[in-house]
Amino acid sequence: MSDSATDNQPHEQHQTPGERQAAQVLICCAIGFVCFLGAYMRIPVLPLLASGIGASTTQIGLINAAFMLSAGLLAVPSGLISDKVGITPVLLAGLALMSAASLLIPLSGNWVALGAIYLVFGVGLAAFTPTMMSSVARIVPRSHVGRAYSWYTTAVYLAMTIGPAAGGWFGQRLGFRQVFLVSGVLIAVALIAVLCFLPKDTHATHRTHGEGQHPPSSIFSNGRLMAALAGTLGGCFGFGMYLSFLPLHARAAGLSVDQIGIVFAAQALVNVLLRIPFGHLSDRIDRGAMSGIGLVVCAVALALTGASHTLAAMILGACLLGAGMGTSFTALSSLVAIVMPAGQRGLGMGLYNSCVYLGMMLSSATMGVVIKRTGFATGFLAAGCITFAATLLFLLLYRGSTSKEK
């Protein structure tokens, strides 16, 4: 049974987006690209800036942990607020906070001030990310959510890939502090684009036809939503392990910094290239099966990465992880959108993004201890097993909820 078969708005199933809706999706893609380009320029230079003002390695870790924690915990209330007051005000508030934080970071004189400002940046990102994803879902019919998200997430992942390189380039030529000025200006450009180009009618569509009246407590009885959140949390636990510890594992295996960059580039490239075709596919097949297959591939990739000691083997693991991420998360994000009532999509995307950030934070905070005691191979294998266990839970919840609806 297709996951769209029980959609509570069947009259949307056979609608086809027109040129205006396609243009609106592209506008969202452009805004997301510019915002995340500015946001991810900070990644290679923030630790260096923090170190330059006297922060220790532990303190730098606390700064990053505080950012991920705020972004994860506040995504849900931000989504709820966007359901109540509309998309545009929340988007503008999020972008304003991120832009202001970027412009203030160069003025930080100690690590406490830097951490406090970076916490504000996390609040802004928590407001922007689920709200923009909710905006994309409300533009198109539910039958086209998968492909719309594939275009949007492709734009975002391209920005995430280019952003660190751009940050390093500007940092080398302008200085570390100036990178954050460029970042702040780019995010301000995204804010202006929201004001000028984002369709104003998308934030109010759920107020018609009596939608949006379901109590938030009812989401816990939504089996397919709970399944998608379990899969997202497990997949991002594995991805956080990869982002946090792959550089250390590769360096211990003798790879150079340039070779480590090639490994990360392989993962990002495959991830980006697969999102659009698999996004279109997710609108035609069972998203549950697609998500499960992708998550299993992620688990296998993590285990393979831990056992790898050569550049070729690590590139293979990176390509597998990119394929698993591109397959599973394209389906999972669209699944969250279609199983939520239109008036609660902000809440749904807030929950989804909370699982993304909290999953990565949990692996970063816990797997270092496992690696210290058992080594990289066992650590990556353990992360793969946790991702696989989350996949089994996802399939159990998803199939159980689907069978009840038949």
Order of alpha helices (4+ residues) and beta strands (2+ residues): alpha-alpha-alpha-alpha-alpha-alpha-alpha-alpha-alpha-alpha-alpha-alpha-alpha-alpha
